[in-house]
Amino acid sequence: MGRTGRASIAGPLAVFADGFRAELERLGYSPFTVEDQLRLMGHLSRWLERGRLGVGELTAVRAQEFLAYRRACGHSHRYSPRGLAPVLVFLRGLGVAPPAPPVTVANATDRLLAAFEEHLLIARGLAEVTVAGYRRVATSFLASRFPDGELRLEQLRAADVSAFMLGQSAFRSPGSLSTTVTGLRALLRFLFVRGHTPLSLATAVPTAAQRRPDVTPTPSAEEVGRMLASCDRRTAIGRRDFAILTVLARLGLRAGEVAALRLQDIDWRAGELIVHGKGSHGRLPLPVDVGRALADYLQHRRPMGECRQVFVHARAPYGPLGRWGVSHVVRRACERAGVSKVRAHCLRHSAATQMHRAGAGLVEIGRVLRHRHVATTAIYAKTDPDALRELARPWPAGGGA
């Protein structure tokens, strides 16, 4: 029998108890969670023993049978695949339990979507986050046109495209609808190039009419300062959030670019930061305040582990913080600082505004924001009404209408 802490484990998994405890502690799980996971391992081991099963027979199907048994026994937690995952991952990592079943492409729709995704990533070189959005649009379109799963792509007509877009317009915002238009056009071009449709239906996708606001909601320098000051830097979460907000506000990175930052992307000696975004990467100077915020988090409060992303979750297992996590950091800071809620991207506008007020031209700002065209950077001029007033010419005295 293996005994570790308060949990005792009998049966075929007893010999793995100490190693499992050490692995959980290495991953940063709390003592309470460690004991809870060990009790779950003990329950699983006894179940295997009663069924005269060895650890080598712990397949995915057997795992589901155990979870059903655990639910039938009245256990109120750790009865889902997610709860059992740490035990299975550990045993599979040792090679003593059968590996997880491979993810297979189930049907024609899945195969088409996989080919579409590969085309976007390799042939067009789009960023993964963009590809994920296009795939969601493609999935929705195919499901609406072929609800039975039988793809009859050669029968697609312009009326099908119009009907889908009309249905989407009923519940999507103008910005979301514009993304749907782009994703659907990409799918229809792909279908035509691959010979699935006799005609290119991309031109049948109507343009989504939208009125952009005259001025993008942009937090002022004073509001950004309050958001930064709201982070409790005595805590791990506070130092992490302060570093994230500093990077967003000073360098104008997108949420996905902040999430994608890796430890090796910070060149401390050269004072540069490698940024990965929209299918390419570039180098940015690392300002002193940004470097200090990153160093403070990395040296004192970032959890230890094998994850190479700079920003990780505050709770074990310490996986990378995604782009939605970065956006959530901004929303929480707005609530604490009493600032009107803005998206993480609005801090990019704020960074451009501050550079513009400091005297930087559109070309310089565009280089920092990594824009390909100056026309894109020109949009950010609308975030500084005070600067635009200085450019306005006075109305001629006595001029008529």
Secondary structure, 3 states (H helix, E strand, C coil): CEEECCEEECCCCHHHHHHHHHHHHHHCCCHHHHHHHHHHHHHHHHHHHHCCCCHHHCCHHHHHHHHHHHHHCCCCCCCCHHHHHHHHHHHHHHCCCCCCCCCCCCCHHHHHHHHHHHHHHHHCCCCHHHHHHHHHHHHHHHHHHCCCCCCCHHHCCHHHHHHHHHHHHCCCCHHHHHHHHHHHHHHHHHHHHCCCCCCCCHHHCCCCCCCCCCCCCCCCHHHHHHHHHCCCCCCHHHHHHHHHHHHHHHHCCCHHHHHHCEHHHEECCCCEEEEEECCEEEEEECCHHHHHHHHHHHHHHCCCCCCCECCECCCCCCCECCHHHHHHHHHHHHHHHCCCCCCHHHHHHHHHHHHHHCCCCHHHHHHHHCCCCHHHHHHHHHHCHHHHHHHCCCCCCCCCC
